[in-house]
């Protein structure tokens, strides 16, 4: 199993550092990298949008190793309003680790995520929360129906990725790349992020049996600079690999023998069929098979099949060691109704 981006010890330490009293109703988590010109406007619009909700709130902004003065701007925001928590990472770790650090620091009953460039409109937070409460949902994702990004470099790759993710994971969302999402705290705190899985959190959390919905949101044009976390076609190969990894983890993480064993049986079985065919030619047809490439292919397929099955057995041992050493359950409970029935 891949290593999580944050250990349990570091997560607990971060929560202690950011725990200043009672938990707010809503936590907004924002990863940020080199967005200094946007910070004052981001804080102004966020505060106005959150104050209109009539709930207690906090904003956790994770400075992902910015080098343009973003942290100084964030320091000023925090000094003006202590409801803004700033987590500064030592270097640029990437968007998924930045989100993970923000989730570890978040204390709200509902955790909302969004980007720092204001392409996600802070006023749409109310719309996402309303959809969550109306449907009793665990996760609500924003759906940017009128995107302002380039068609070829961003929108077409995004549409393809959304369809592939729906097919592989079974989580039907029109816009998995929209960072404006809302999560129940128990869902997000029990979801470990790996690699670049931040865009697939609803799919990762689907293992727990969550309910997922989406709501149309606005997509504003970026006012300052360009995207700092990858661009369109440049990140497409990484997204495809992440999707394949996610599909494997969701479906076969606890039973790798079903993958490798199936491939092994298919390979070895095909090799045995070829071998049987050559045997018939030798014994019945009295033909020379020693120089036939099919003989080498049959032997190779049997050897590869045995190796695949052996990999499946080793995978089963690794999975059992992983779950048993951490006392990690292979199930998730939504609720329990217990207690003796009243006497009749």
C-alpha positions as a printed Julia matrix, in Angstrom:
344×3 Matrix{Float64}:
   0.0     0.0     0.0
   1.32    3.54   -0.77
   2.46    5.75    2.06
  -0.06    8.39    3.22
   0.87   12.03    2.75
   0.57   12.74    6.46
   1.15   10.39    9.37
  -1.31   10.06   12.23
   1.22   11.6    14.61
   1.78   14.71   12.5
  -1.97   15.08   11.97
  -2.62   14.97   15.71
   0.16   17.49   16.34
  -1.29   19.87   13.76
  -4.75   19.63   15.32
  -3.28   20.48   18.75
  -1.52   23.53   17.33
  -4.71   24.85   15.72
  -7.19   23.97   18.49
  -8.18   27.27   20.13
 -11.46   26.39   21.75
 -14.89   25.31   20.59
 -15.21   23.81   17.15
 -16.86   26.02   14.5
 -19.76   24.91   12.35
 -17.84   25.27    9.09
 -14.18   25.01    8.12
 -13.04   26.28    4.74
  -9.77   24.7     3.57
  -7.78   26.45    0.84
  -4.37   25.38   -0.53
  -2.37   28.33   -1.82
   0.82   28.67   -3.83
   2.17   32.03   -5.05
  -1.13   33.91   -4.95
  -0.01   37.09   -3.13
  -2.04   39.54   -5.3
  -5.24   37.53   -4.67
  -4.98   37.16   -0.87
  -6.61   40.45    0.28
  -9.58   40.11   -2.09
  -9.92   36.42   -1.22
 -10.14   37.21    2.5
 -12.58   40.07    1.97
 -14.99   38.09   -0.17
 -14.7    34.95    1.97
 -15.47   36.81    5.19
 -18.48   38.51    3.65
 -19.86   35.24    2.24
 -19.33   33.26    5.45
 -20.75   35.97    7.72
 -23.99   35.89    5.71
 -24.42   32.19    6.61
 -25.16   33.04   10.24
 -22.91   30.24   11.52
 -19.58   30.03   13.25
 -16.72   29.49   10.82
 -12.99   29.3    10.32
 -10.77   29.44    7.27
  -7.65   27.27    7.06
  -5.27   28.46    4.36
  -2.28   26.26    3.63
   0.68   28.11    2.16
   2.3    25.42    0.03
   5.83   26.86    0.03
   5.04   30.18   -1.69
   7.98   32.37   -2.72
   6.17   35.55   -3.82
   5.23   37.1    -0.48
   1.96   35.2    -0.08
   2.78   34.31    3.52
   3.28   37.97    4.48
  -0.14   38.75    3.02
  -1.64   35.81    4.91
   0.03   36.97    8.13
  -1.74   40.32    7.75
  -5.08   38.58    7.17
  -4.61   36.44   10.29
  -3.65   39.48   12.38
  -6.84   41.25   11.27
  -9.13   38.24   11.81
  -8.04   35.31   14.03
 -10.69   33.12   12.43
  -8.16   32.7     9.63
  -5.65   29.95   10.41
  -2.52   29.87    8.25
  -0.5    26.68    7.94
   2.85   27.25    6.25
   4.54   24.21    4.73
   8.33   24.07    4.57
   8.38   23.68    0.79
   6.06   23.16   -2.16
   4.7    19.66   -1.51
   1.82   19.82   -3.99
  -1.93   20.27   -3.87
  -2.84   16.92   -2.3
  -0.47   17.28    0.69
  -1.63   20.89    1.1
  -5.26   19.74    1.26
  -4.27   16.98    3.71
  -2.57   19.53    6.0
  -5.68   21.7     5.86
  -7.97   18.77    6.7
  -5.78   17.89    9.69
  -6.1    21.45   10.98
  -9.83   21.85   10.25
 -12.16   21.63   13.27
 -15.58   22.28   11.73
 -18.49   19.85   11.5
 -18.54   20.53    7.76
 -15.35   21.03    5.74
 -15.55   23.09    2.55
 -12.71   23.19    0.04
 -12.0    25.74   -2.67
  -9.14   27.22   -4.67
  -7.34   30.44   -3.73
  -7.55   32.08   -7.17
 -11.24   33.08   -6.76
 -12.31   31.08   -9.79
 -14.51   29.35   -7.2
 -16.96   32.0    -6.03
 -17.15   32.28   -2.2
 -20.86   33.13   -2.5
 -21.46   29.61   -3.85
 -20.49   28.1    -0.49
 -24.05   28.77    0.69
 -25.41   26.9    -2.34
 -23.22   23.86   -1.67
 -24.17   23.76    2.02
 -27.86   24.09    1.19
 -27.66   21.12   -1.18
 -25.89   19.07    1.49
 -28.53   19.76    4.12
 -31.5    19.4     1.78
 -30.4    15.98    0.59
 -28.79   14.75    3.81
 -25.63   14.16    1.78
 -22.14   13.37    2.99
 -20.37   15.07    0.07
 -21.52   17.79   -2.32
 -19.39   18.74   -5.32
 -19.6    21.92   -7.36
 -20.37   21.62  -11.07
 -18.95   24.4   -13.23
 -21.42   24.44  -16.1
 -20.1    27.62  -17.76
 -16.35   27.2   -17.56
 -14.07   30.08  -18.51
 -10.98   27.97  -19.17
  -9.53   27.1   -22.61
 -11.5    24.43  -24.46
  -8.6    22.32  -25.73
  -6.21   22.51  -22.79
  -8.64   22.29  -19.88
 -12.28   21.58  -20.7
 -11.91   18.66  -23.12
  -9.35   16.78  -20.94
 -11.61   17.43  -17.96
 -14.67   15.96  -19.68
 -12.74   12.85  -20.69
 -11.35   12.45  -17.17
 -14.81   12.85  -15.62
 -16.28   10.12  -17.81
 -13.38    7.76  -17.17
 -13.62    8.32  -13.41
 -17.35    7.66  -13.44
 -16.77    4.43  -15.36
 -13.93    3.2   -13.14
 -15.22    4.25   -9.71
 -19.0     4.32  -10.07
 -19.17    7.87   -8.61
 -21.12    9.91  -11.17
 -19.93   13.54  -11.12
 -19.88   15.96  -14.03
 -16.92   17.96  -12.69
 -14.48   16.1   -10.47
 -11.88   18.84  -10.95
 -13.96   21.53   -9.23
 -12.29   22.28   -5.9
 -15.47   23.74   -4.39
 -16.81   20.82   -2.4
 -18.35   20.23    1.02
 -17.69   17.2     3.23
 -18.99   15.94    6.53
 -16.1    16.09    8.99
 -16.25   12.38    9.85
 -15.92   11.53    6.15
 -12.95   13.76    5.43
 -11.08   12.85    8.61
 -11.4     9.14    7.8
 -10.2     9.55    4.23
  -6.46    9.24    3.76
  -5.01   10.98    0.73
  -2.28    9.44   -1.42
  -0.36   10.66   -4.44
  -2.51   13.27   -6.23
  -5.88   11.99   -5.05
  -7.31   15.35   -3.9
  -9.45   15.6    -7.05
 -10.84   12.1    -6.41
 -11.8    12.48   -2.75
 -15.49   11.61   -3.41
 -14.36    8.4    -5.13
 -11.83    7.59   -2.38
 -14.5     8.16    0.27
 -17.01    6.04   -1.65
 -15.39    3.0    -0.02
 -17.1     4.12    3.2
 -20.52    4.13    1.57
 -20.99    7.89    1.42
 -23.83    9.71   -0.34
 -22.61   12.14   -2.99
 -24.4    14.95   -4.83
 -23.52   17.97   -6.94
 -24.85   21.45   -7.51
 -24.17   24.01  -10.29
 -21.7    26.73   -9.3
 -20.09   29.68  -11.01
 -16.68   29.62  -12.63
 -15.04   33.03  -12.51
 -12.2    34.08  -14.78
  -8.82   34.15  -13.07
  -7.83   37.75  -12.3
  -4.15   37.29  -11.46
  -1.47   35.07  -13.0
  -1.94   31.51  -14.19
  -2.72   28.13  -12.63
   0.05   27.01  -10.26
  -0.97   23.36   -9.91
  -0.57   21.86  -13.38
  -2.03   22.69  -16.77
  -4.45   20.71  -18.91
  -2.7    18.22  -21.16
   0.52   18.36  -19.12
  -1.16   16.66  -16.17
  -3.36   14.29  -18.21
  -0.96   11.29  -18.02
  -0.7    11.67  -14.24
  -4.49   11.84  -13.93
  -4.88    8.63  -15.96
  -2.36    6.81  -13.75
  -4.08    8.12  -10.63
  -7.42    6.85  -11.93
  -6.02    3.38  -12.57
  -4.45    3.34   -9.1
  -7.72    4.48   -7.55
  -9.67    1.8    -9.41
  -7.3    -0.86   -8.11
  -7.41    0.43   -4.51
 -11.21    0.7    -4.45
 -11.85   -2.73   -5.93
  -8.87   -4.94   -5.12
  -6.95   -3.4    -2.21
  -8.1    -6.19    0.11
  -8.01   -8.99   -2.49
  -5.03   -8.56   -4.84
  -5.09  -12.27   -5.69
  -8.24  -11.59   -7.73
  -6.21   -9.34  -10.04
  -2.89  -11.12  -10.27
  -4.41  -14.57   -9.9
  -6.83  -13.91  -12.73
  -4.04  -12.71  -15.01
  -1.92  -15.68  -13.98
  -4.64  -18.24  -14.67
  -5.35  -16.66  -18.07
  -1.68  -16.62  -19.03
  -0.87  -20.1   -17.78
  -4.1   -21.49  -19.25
  -3.3   -20.08  -22.68
   0.22  -21.51  -22.44
  -1.15  -24.93  -21.55
  -3.54  -24.81  -24.5
  -0.67  -24.03  -26.86
   1.38  -26.76  -25.21
  -1.43  -29.31  -25.62
  -1.77  -28.36  -29.29
   1.96  -28.86  -29.88
   1.86  -32.17  -28.01
  -0.86  -33.45  -30.32
   1.19  -32.38  -33.34
   4.2   -34.24  -31.95
   2.53  -37.45  -30.83
  -0.19  -37.79  -33.44
   1.17  -35.93  -36.44
   4.81  -36.87  -35.77
   5.86  -33.3   -36.55
   9.0   -31.6   -35.31
   8.03  -28.86  -32.84
  11.46  -28.04  -31.43
  12.03  -25.05  -33.73
   8.51  -23.63  -33.51
   8.17  -20.15  -31.91
   4.83  -21.31  -30.5
   6.68  -23.69  -28.18
   8.7   -20.83  -26.68
   5.55  -18.73  -26.36
   3.73  -21.56  -24.55
   6.59  -21.97  -22.07
   6.79  -18.2   -21.53
   3.06  -17.89  -20.89
   3.13  -20.68  -18.29
   6.11  -19.1   -16.5
   4.49  -15.63  -16.53
   1.25  -17.14  -15.25
   3.02  -18.77  -12.31
   4.73  -15.46  -11.54
   1.45  -13.54  -11.59
  -0.16  -16.04   -9.2
   2.88  -15.82   -6.92
   2.56  -12.01   -6.94
  -1.06  -12.4    -5.93
  -0.11  -14.57   -2.94
   2.57  -12.06   -1.9
   0.01   -9.26   -2.25
  -2.37  -11.12    0.04
   0.38  -11.43    2.66
   1.19   -7.71    2.41
  -2.48   -6.71    2.7
  -3.02   -8.88    5.76
   0.13   -7.53    7.39
  -1.01   -3.96    6.67
  -4.5    -4.36    8.11
  -3.59   -6.55   11.08
  -0.52   -4.56   12.17
  -2.59   -1.35   12.3
  -5.74   -3.04   13.55
  -7.4    -1.43   10.54
 -11.0    -2.54    9.85
 -12.06   -3.6     6.39
 -15.52   -2.07    6.86
 -17.08    1.27    7.84
 -20.14    1.74   10.07
 -22.64    4.55    9.45
 -24.67    4.09   12.66
 -25.68    1.45   15.21
 -29.06    0.98   16.82
 -28.6    -0.97   20.04
 -30.23   -1.54   23.37
 -32.83   -3.79   24.95
 -36.43   -3.47   23.84
 -38.75   -1.95   26.49
 -40.74   -4.49   28.45
 -44.23   -5.0    27.04
